[in-house]
Amino acid sequence: MEKANTIIEDAHISALNKSAVSVRAEAARLIRRSYPGFKAGEIKKSMVITRATRSHPTAKIRVRGRRTPLIAFGAKQTRTGVSVRITTRKIVRGAFIATMKSGHRGVFWRSGEFGRRGNQKLERIEQLTSLSVPQTIEQEVVLDGLRKFALERYRIELVREIKFRTARAAGK
């Protein structure tokens, strides 16, 4: 009887960990469906999985990140501004693409404030950003889809793991 409990406990933990990896991939798919400009690798990088263990049988996916610079959305300079593709391709009028002395490249616009680098005649510029990955996941469409997917995926993985571990215990 104790061996059966161990098999079920191990199967539960393994199913949770495998489901977490699948949920992270599904989150990237759902976000890219709403916001095709986001790169799947960037979305996955902002998600950290805390794996389940016997002492702590809970798997967590933590999403962190800052607002994404517009240059990451395939920015192209046009005559009237900069064209970016977040949901659809749109032009940000008055914006421009620039490379800073540090080598950083971004989409900027003039803020209307003066006094850059101590010179009162130089106008300041601001880098333009869009949504962060956590903001995209908070949307109802994405969250509802992830909840449904997570439950279904866990059920599938749990059945698979129990079958695998019982067959291995039986010596097959």
DRENDO-1510 file (C-alpha; in Angstrom, 1 decimal, always signed):
<recs>
REC; n; res; u; v; w
REC; 1; MET; +0.0; +0.0; +0.0 .
REC; 2; GLU; +2.8; +2.4; +0.8 .
REC; 3; LYS; +4.4; +1.7; -2.6 .
REC; 4; ALA; +1.1; +2.7; -4.3 .
REC; 5; ASN; +1.1; +6.0; -2.3 .
REC; 6; THR; +4.7; +6.7; -3.3 .
REC; 7; ILE; +3.8; +6.0; -7.0 .
REC; 8; ILE; +0.8; +8.3; -6.9 .
REC; 9; GLU; +2.8; +11.0; -5.1 .
REC; 10; ASP; +5.7; +10.9; -7.5 .
REC; 11; ALA; +3.3; +10.8; -10.5 .
REC; 12; HIS; +1.5; +13.9; -9.1 .
REC; 13; ILE; +4.8; +15.8; -8.7 .
REC; 14; SER; +6.1; +14.8; -12.2 .
REC; 15; ALA; +2.7; +15.6; -13.8 .
REC; 16; LEU; +2.7; +19.1; -12.2 .
REC; 17; ASN; +6.3; +19.9; -13.4 .
REC; 18; LYS; +5.6; +18.7; -17.0 .
REC; 19; SER; +2.3; +20.5; -17.0 .
REC; 20; ALA; +4.0; +23.8; -16.0 .
REC; 21; VAL; +6.4; +23.6; -19.0 .
REC; 22; SER; +3.4; +22.9; -21.3 .
REC; 23; VAL; +1.5; +25.8; -19.8 .
REC; 24; ARG; +4.4; +28.2; -20.4 .
REC; 25; ALA; +4.5; +27.2; -24.0 .
REC; 26; GLU; +0.8; +27.6; -24.4 .
REC; 27; ALA; +1.0; +31.0; -22.8 .
REC; 28; ALA; +3.5; +32.1; -25.4 .
REC; 29; ARG; +1.1; +30.8; -28.2 .
REC; 30; LEU; -1.9; +32.6; -26.7 .
REC; 31; ILE; +0.0; +35.9; -26.3 .
REC; 32; ARG; +1.3; +35.7; -29.9 .
REC; 33; ARG; -2.2; +35.0; -31.1 .
REC; 34; SER; -3.3; +38.4; -29.6 .
REC; 35; TYR; +0.0; +40.2; -30.1 .
REC; 36; PRO; +1.9; +38.7; -33.1 .
REC; 37; GLY; +4.7; +41.2; -32.6 .
REC; 38; PHE; +6.0; +39.5; -29.4 .
REC; 39; LYS; +8.7; +36.9; -29.9 .
REC; 40; ALA; +7.9; +33.5; -28.3 .
REC; 41; GLY; +11.4; +33.3; -26.8 .
REC; 42; GLU; +11.1; +36.7; -25.1 .
REC; 43; ILE; +7.8; +35.6; -23.6 .
REC; 44; LYS; +9.2; +32.4; -22.3 .
REC; 45; LYS; +12.3; +34.1; -20.9 .
REC; 46; SER; +10.1; +36.3; -18.7 .
REC; 47; MET; +8.4; +33.3; -17.1 .
REC; 48; VAL; +10.1; +31.4; -14.3 .
REC; 49; ILE; +8.9; +28.0; -13.3 .
REC; 50; THR; +9.2; +26.9; -9.7 .
REC; 51; ARG; +9.2; +23.1; -9.8 .
REC; 52; ALA; +7.1; +20.9; -7.5 .
REC; 53; THR; +8.9; +18.7; -5.0 .
REC; 54; ARG; +7.8; +16.1; -2.4 .
REC; 55; SER; +8.2; +18.7; +0.4 .
REC; 56; HIS; +6.4; +21.4; -1.6 .
REC; 57; PRO; +4.0; +19.7; -4.1 .
REC; 58; THR; +3.1; +22.9; -6.0 .
REC; 59; ALA; +4.4; +24.1; -9.3 .
REC; 60; LYS; +4.3; +27.9; -10.0 .
REC; 61; ILE; +4.9; +30.0; -13.1 .
REC; 62; ARG; +6.0; +33.5; -12.2 .
REC; 63; VAL; +5.8; +36.2; -14.9 .
REC; 64; ARG; +7.9; +39.2; -14.6 .
REC; 65; GLY; +9.1; +41.9; -17.0 .
REC; 66; ARG; +9.2; +45.5; -17.9 .
REC; 67; ARG; +7.4; +47.2; -20.8 .
REC; 68; THR; +8.8; +46.1; -24.1 .
REC; 69; PRO; +10.6; +48.6; -26.3 .
REC; 70; LEU; +9.0; +49.3; -29.6 .
REC; 71; ILE; +12.2; +48.3; -31.5 .
REC; 72; ALA; +11.4; +44.7; -30.5 .
REC; 73; PHE; +8.3; +44.8; -32.7 .
REC; 74; GLY; +10.0; +44.9; -36.0 .
REC; 75; ALA; +10.3; +48.7; -36.2 .
REC; 76; LYS; +10.9; +50.3; -39.6 .
REC; 77; GLN; +11.7; +53.9; -40.3 .
REC; 78; THR; +9.2; +55.6; -42.7 .
REC; 79; ARG; +8.9; +59.1; -44.0 .
REC; 80; THR; +6.2; +60.0; -41.5 .
REC; 81; GLY; +7.5; +58.1; -38.4 .
REC; 82; VAL; +8.2; +54.5; -37.4 .
REC; 83; SER; +6.1; +51.5; -38.4 .
REC; 84; VAL; +5.7; +48.8; -35.7 .
REC; 85; ARG; +3.7; +45.5; -35.6 .
REC; 86; ILE; +2.2; +44.9; -32.1 .
REC; 87; THR; -1.2; +43.7; -33.1 .
REC; 88; THR; -1.3; +45.0; -36.7 .
REC; 89; ARG; +1.3; +47.2; -38.4 .
REC; 90; LYS; +0.8; +50.8; -37.3 .
REC; 91; ILE; +2.8; +54.0; -37.8 .
REC; 92; VAL; +3.9; +56.1; -34.8 .
REC; 93; ARG; +4.0; +59.6; -36.2 .
REC; 94; GLY; +6.9; +61.8; -35.3 .
REC; 95; ALA; +9.0; +58.9; -34.0 .
REC; 96; PHE; +12.4; +57.9; -35.2 .
REC; 97; ILE; +14.9; +55.0; -34.8 .
REC; 98; ALA; +18.2; +56.0; -33.3 .
REC; 99; THR; +21.4; +54.3; -32.0 .
REC; 100; MET; +22.8; +55.8; -28.8 .
REC; 101; LYS; +26.5; +56.2; -28.1 .
REC; 102; SER; +26.3; +53.1; -25.9 .
REC; 103; GLY; +25.2; +51.1; -28.9 .
REC; 104; HIS; +21.6; +50.8; -27.7 .
REC; 105; ARG; +19.1; +51.0; -30.5 .
REC; 106; GLY; +15.5; +52.1; -30.0 .
REC; 107; VAL; +12.4; +54.0; -31.1 .
REC; 108; PHE; +12.3; +57.5; -29.7 .
REC; 109; TRP; +10.5; +60.8; -30.0 .
REC; 110; ARG; +11.1; +64.3; -28.9 .
REC; 111; SER; +9.5; +65.0; -25.5 .
REC; 112; GLY; +9.2; +68.8; -25.9 .
REC; 113; GLU; +11.4; +69.4; -22.8 .
REC; 114; PHE; +14.7; +71.2; -23.3 .
REC; 115; GLY; +17.9; +71.0; -21.3 .
REC; 116; ARG; +19.6; +67.8; -22.4 .
REC; 117; ARG; +23.2; +67.4; -21.3 .
REC; 118; GLY; +23.2; +70.8; -19.6 .
REC; 119; ASN; +22.5; +72.7; -22.9 .
REC; 120; GLN; +19.2; +74.6; -22.8 .
REC; 121; LYS; +18.9; +74.4; -26.6 .
REC; 122; LEU; +19.0; +70.6; -26.9 .
REC; 123; GLU; +15.6; +68.9; -26.8 .
REC; 124; ARG; +15.2; +65.7; -24.7 .
REC; 125; ILE; +14.1; +62.4; -26.3 .
REC; 126; GLU; +12.1; +59.5; -24.8 .
REC; 127; GLN; +12.2; +55.9; -25.7 .
REC; 128; LEU; +8.8; +54.5; -26.6 .
REC; 129; THR; +7.6; +51.2; -25.1 .
REC; 130; SER; +4.5; +49.0; -25.4 .
REC; 131; LEU; +3.0; +46.3; -23.1 .
REC; 132; SER; +4.9; +44.1; -20.8 .
REC; 133; VAL; +4.5; +40.3; -20.8 .
REC; 134; PRO; +2.7; +40.3; -17.4 .
REC; 135; GLN; +0.2; +42.9; -18.9 .
REC; 136; THR; -0.6; +40.6; -21.8 .
REC; 137; ILE; -1.1; +37.5; -19.6 .
REC; 138; GLU; -3.6; +39.4; -17.3 .
REC; 139; GLN; -6.1; +39.7; -20.1 .
REC; 140; GLU; -9.2; +37.6; -19.7 .
REC; 141; VAL; -8.8; +35.7; -23.0 .
REC; 142; VAL; -5.3; +34.6; -22.2 .
REC; 143; LEU; -6.0; +33.8; -18.5 .
REC; 144; ASP; -9.2; +31.7; -19.2 .
REC; 145; GLY; -7.4; +29.8; -22.0 .
REC; 146; LEU; -4.5; +29.1; -19.7 .
REC; 147; ARG; -6.7; +27.8; -16.8 .
REC; 148; LYS; -8.5; +25.4; -19.1 .
REC; 149; PHE; -5.3; +24.2; -20.7 .
REC; 150; ALA; -3.6; +23.7; -17.4 .
REC; 151; LEU; -6.3; +21.6; -16.0 .
REC; 152; GLU; -6.6; +19.4; -19.1 .
REC; 153; ARG; -2.8; +19.1; -19.4 .
REC; 154; TYR; -2.4; +18.1; -15.8 .
REC; 155; ARG; -5.1; +15.3; -16.1 .
REC; 156; ILE; -3.4; +13.9; -19.2 .
REC; 157; GLU; +0.1; +14.0; -17.6 .
REC; 158; LEU; -1.1; +12.5; -14.4 .
REC; 159; VAL; -2.7; +9.5; -16.1 .
REC; 160; ARG; +0.4; +9.0; -18.3 .
REC; 161; GLU; +2.7; +9.2; -15.2 .
REC; 162; ILE; +0.6; +6.7; -13.2 .
REC; 163; LYS; +0.6; +4.3; -16.1 .
REC; 164; PHE; +4.4; +4.6; -16.5 .
REC; 165; ARG; +5.2; +4.2; -12.8 .
REC; 166; THR; +2.9; +1.3; -12.2 .
REC; 167; ALA; +4.3; -0.5; -15.3 .
REC; 168; ARG; +7.8; +0.1; -14.1 .
REC; 169; ALA; +7.0; -1.1; -10.6 .
REC; 170; ALA; +5.5; -4.3; -12.0 .
REC; 171; GLY; +8.7; -4.9; -13.9 .
REC; 172; LYS; +7.5; -4.4; -17.5 .
</recs>
